[in-house]
Amino acid sequence: MIGVAGLVLISGCSNCGNWMPLREGRSWRYLMRQAAEVVEVKCDRRVRVGDSDGWVLSGLGGETTLAWDGCILRAGQLGATTFDPPIAMLQADKDEVSWKYSGMVKTRSGASKADVAIVQEPFEIEGESKSDGRRVTLSFKTGKESIELVTVFSQGVGIVSQEQRNDGRTVSSVRLMNDRG
C-alpha cells in the first residue's frame, strides 16, 4: 500500500510550505476507514529527499519522506512505495495543473519503471471555499497493477484525506480527525 502512513507532510519556503506545515513533533490523527481505527502520523526527523532537505513522517503504515523543492512538494517514499527520483505530490503555487512523472517505482511486489499522470484541482472541503483545498490524483501502473492515489490538501493543515485504489478497488482510505503542533 502507498498511503496510510504514506501520509507525509513537510514545511517549506514562503506560503507554499503552509500546504504541508511540518516541524519536529507535529502530529496528525487519521481515521482509517477499513479498520475503523484512529492512527497517528508524527513528524519524526529530518532526511534528504532527492536533492532537498525534508522530513520523515512515521505512523502505523510505515514511513513517508517529503521535501519542498520551491513550491513543489516531493515524496521519496509513501509507506511501502519508493520513487526514484522523488515524485511531485503538490504544486502549491497553482490551483489547477497537470503534469507527468517518469521514474522507478518500488513496491512490495518489486520495482519497475512507471509513468505517472498527475492532476491537481481545487477542491471544496466540507463547507470551505474551493480555494481552501487541492485534490491531487496520481494514476499509474506498476507491473500489471493499476494504482490511483487521491490526496486532498488543506492550507494550514496538510493532508486531510487520502484514498488508494488498486485496479479500481479501494485498499486504503483515511480522513483527518485532528492535527497538533
C-alpha positions as CSV (number, residue, x, y, z in Angstrom):
1,M,0.0,0.0,0.0
2,I,1.2,3.5,-0.7
3,G,-0.9,5.7,1.6
4,V,-2.0,5.4,5.3
5,A,1.3,6.4,6.9
6,G,2.2,7.3,3.4
7,L,0.6,10.5,4.7
8,V,3.6,12.8,4.8
9,L,3.7,16.4,5.5
10,I,6.6,19.0,5.4
11,S,7.3,22.6,5.9
12,G,9.0,24.7,3.3
13,C,9.5,28.1,1.9
14,S,7.1,31.1,1.9
15,N,3.4,30.3,1.8
16,C,3.9,27.2,-0.2
17,G,5.0,25.2,2.8
18,N,1.8,26.1,4.5
19,W,0.1,23.5,2.4
20,M,2.1,20.9,4.3
21,P,3.1,22.6,7.5
22,L,5.6,20.3,9.2
23,R,8.0,20.6,12.1
24,E,9.6,18.3,14.5
25,G,7.0,16.8,16.9
26,R,3.9,17.8,14.8
27,S,1.3,15.1,14.5
28,W,-2.0,14.3,12.8
29,R,-4.6,11.8,13.7
30,Y,-6.5,10.0,10.9
31,L,-9.5,7.7,10.9
32,M,-8.5,4.6,8.9
33,R,-11.9,3.7,7.3
34,Q,-11.3,0.0,6.6
35,A,-10.3,-0.8,10.1
36,A,-12.4,1.8,11.8
37,E,-9.2,2.7,13.7
38,V,-7.6,6.0,14.5
39,V,-3.9,6.2,13.6
40,E,-1.4,8.9,14.4
41,V,1.2,10.1,12.0
42,K,4.2,12.0,13.5
43,C,6.8,14.2,12.0
44,D,9.9,12.4,13.4
45,R,13.2,13.6,11.9
46,R,15.0,15.3,9.0
47,V,16.1,13.4,5.9
48,R,17.3,14.0,2.4
49,V,14.6,13.6,-0.3
50,G,16.4,13.8,-3.7
51,D,18.4,17.0,-3.6
52,S,16.3,18.6,-0.8
53,D,16.1,18.6,2.9
54,G,12.9,17.0,4.1
55,W,11.1,15.1,6.9
56,V,10.2,11.5,7.8
57,L,6.7,11.0,8.9
58,S,6.0,7.8,10.8
59,G,2.8,6.0,11.6
60,L,1.1,2.7,11.5
61,G,1.5,2.2,7.8
62,G,5.3,2.9,7.8
63,E,7.3,5.9,6.9
64,T,6.8,8.7,4.4
65,T,9.5,11.1,3.2
66,L,8.6,14.6,1.9
67,A,10.5,17.7,1.0
68,W,9.7,21.1,-0.5
69,D,11.6,22.0,-3.7
70,G,10.5,25.6,-4.1
71,C,6.7,25.3,-4.2
72,I,6.7,21.7,-5.2
73,L,6.1,19.0,-2.5
74,R,8.1,15.9,-3.4
75,A,7.8,12.4,-2.0
76,G,10.7,9.9,-2.0
77,Q,8.7,7.3,-0.1
78,L,5.0,6.8,0.6
79,G,4.6,3.9,3.0
80,A,5.9,0.8,1.3
81,T,6.4,2.5,-2.0
82,T,9.5,4.4,-3.1
83,F,10.1,6.8,-6.0
84,D,13.4,7.5,-7.8
85,P,13.6,10.3,-8.5
86,P,11.2,11.7,-5.8
87,I,7.7,12.3,-7.2
88,A,5.9,15.7,-7.2
89,M,2.9,15.4,-4.9
90,L,1.6,19.0,-5.0
91,Q,2.3,22.3,-6.8
92,A,1.4,24.7,-4.0
93,D,1.6,27.8,-6.1
94,K,-1.1,26.6,-8.6
95,D,-4.8,25.9,-8.1
96,E,-5.2,23.7,-11.2
97,V,-2.5,21.9,-13.1
98,S,-1.5,18.5,-14.5
99,W,2.0,17.0,-15.1
100,K,3.7,13.7,-15.8
101,Y,6.3,11.8,-13.8
102,S,8.6,9.1,-15.1
103,G,10.9,7.1,-12.9
104,M,11.4,3.9,-10.9
105,V,8.7,2.9,-8.5
106,K,9.4,0.2,-6.0
107,T,6.5,-1.6,-4.2
108,R,6.3,-4.8,-2.1
109,S,5.8,-6.7,-5.3
110,G,9.0,-5.4,-7.0
111,A,10.5,-2.4,-8.9
112,S,9.5,-1.2,-12.3
113,K,9.7,1.9,-14.4
114,A,6.4,3.9,-14.2
115,D,4.9,6.8,-16.0
116,V,2.5,8.7,-13.7
117,A,-0.2,11.1,-14.7
118,I,-0.9,13.7,-12.0
119,V,-3.9,16.1,-11.9
120,Q,-4.3,18.8,-9.3
121,E,-7.6,20.7,-9.0
122,P,-9.4,23.0,-6.5
123,F,-11.5,21.0,-4.0
124,E,-14.2,22.1,-1.6
125,I,-13.5,20.8,1.9
126,E,-16.7,20.5,3.9
127,G,-18.2,23.9,3.6
128,E,-14.9,25.8,3.0
129,S,-14.4,27.6,-0.3
130,K,-12.8,25.8,-3.2
131,S,-9.6,27.9,-2.8
132,D,-9.0,26.2,0.6
133,G,-8.4,22.8,-0.8
134,R,-6.5,20.9,-3.5
135,R,-7.2,17.4,-4.7
136,V,-4.2,15.7,-6.3
137,T,-4.7,12.4,-8.2
138,L,-1.7,10.2,-9.2
139,S,-2.5,7.4,-11.7
140,F,0.0,4.8,-12.8
141,K,0.7,1.1,-13.4
142,T,3.4,-1.0,-11.7
143,G,3.7,-4.3,-13.5
144,K,0.1,-5.5,-14.1
145,E,-1.4,-3.4,-11.2
146,S,-3.2,0.0,-11.8
147,I,-2.8,2.3,-8.9
148,E,-4.7,5.6,-8.2
149,L,-3.8,7.7,-5.2
150,V,-6.1,10.6,-4.4
151,T,-4.8,13.1,-1.8
152,V,-6.7,16.2,-0.5
153,F,-4.6,19.0,1.0
154,S,-5.9,21.9,3.1
155,Q,-3.8,25.1,3.5
156,G,-2.5,25.4,7.1
157,V,-3.2,21.7,7.8
158,G,-1.7,19.4,5.2
159,I,-3.3,16.2,4.1
160,V,-7.0,15.9,5.2
161,S,-7.8,12.7,3.3
162,Q,-6.1,10.1,1.1
163,E,-7.5,7.1,-0.7
164,Q,-5.7,4.5,-2.7
165,R,-7.3,2.2,-5.3
166,N,-5.6,-0.8,-6.8
167,D,-7.2,-2.0,-10.0
168,G,-10.3,0.1,-9.1
169,R,-10.7,-1.4,-5.6
170,T,-10.2,0.8,-2.6
171,V,-7.4,-0.6,-0.5
172,S,-6.9,2.3,2.0
173,S,-8.8,5.4,2.9
174,V,-8.0,7.8,5.7
175,R,-9.6,11.1,6.9
176,L,-8.1,13.7,9.2
177,M,-9.5,13.7,12.7
178,N,-7.3,16.4,14.2
179,D,-3.8,17.8,13.9
180,R,-1.4,19.1,16.7
181,G,1.6,21.2,16.6
